[in-house]
Amino acid sequence: MGKKQVKKNPDDLKTCPFCGEKAEMVYISKYNFYTVQCSSPKCRINPSTDPNQSRAVVIRAWNKRAH
């Protein structure tokens, strides 16, 4: 699919809101998109952001938490 991991849990990414594990930013080279997802294979929810061409947009989406 042209998927490559860019950076595991960059300092500006919060942990997974469901399992508390580290997040990872993934670059999908085929489409020139980034996404952020939970890095734990044990996470039952396995959340990820919608792909976007902007790293800042996916970081902001991942870090947004409802209160």
C-alpha positions in Angstrom: 0.0 0.0 0.0 3.0 2.3 0.1 2.8 2.7 3.9 5.9 3.7 6.0 6.2 4.6 9.6 7.6 8.1 10.0 8.1 8.5 13.8 6.9 6.6 16.8 5.3 8.8 19.5 6.8 12.2 18.5 6.9 14.5 21.5 3.9 16.4 20.3 1.6 13.4 20.1 -0.6 12.3 23.1 -0.9 8.7 24.0 -3.8 6.6 22.8 -7.0 7.8 24.5 -8.3 4.2 24.8 -5.3 2.1 25.9 -2.7 4.7 27.0 0.0 3.3 24.7 2.2 5.4 22.4 1.0 6.7 19.1 2.7 6.6 15.8 2.7 8.8 12.8 2.5 7.0 9.5 3.2 8.4 6.0 1.3 6.8 3.2 3.7 7.6 0.3 1.4 6.3 -2.5 -1.1 9.1 -1.6 1.3 11.6 0.0 -0.8 11.5 3.2 0.0 11.3 6.9 -2.1 9.6 9.6 -1.7 9.0 13.4 -2.7 5.8 15.0 -2.3 3.7 18.2 1.0 1.7 18.0 -0.3 -1.1 20.2 -1.4 -4.3 18.5 -3.3 -5.1 21.7 -5.5 -2.0 21.6 -9.1 -3.1 21.1 -10.2 0.2 19.5 -7.2 0.8 17.3 -8.0 4.5 16.6 -6.5 6.5 13.8 -7.0 9.9 12.2 -8.3 10.5 8.8 -5.4 10.8 6.3 -4.3 14.3 5.4 -1.4 15.9 3.5 -0.6 18.1 6.5 1.3 16.6 9.5 0.0 19.5 11.6 -3.6 18.6 10.8 -3.3 15.0 11.8 -1.4 15.9 15.0 -4.1 18.4 16.0 -6.9 15.8 15.2 -5.1 13.1 17.2 -4.5 15.3 20.2 -8.0 16.7 20.4 -9.8 15.2 23.3 -13.5 15.6 24.3 -14.0 16.7 27.9 
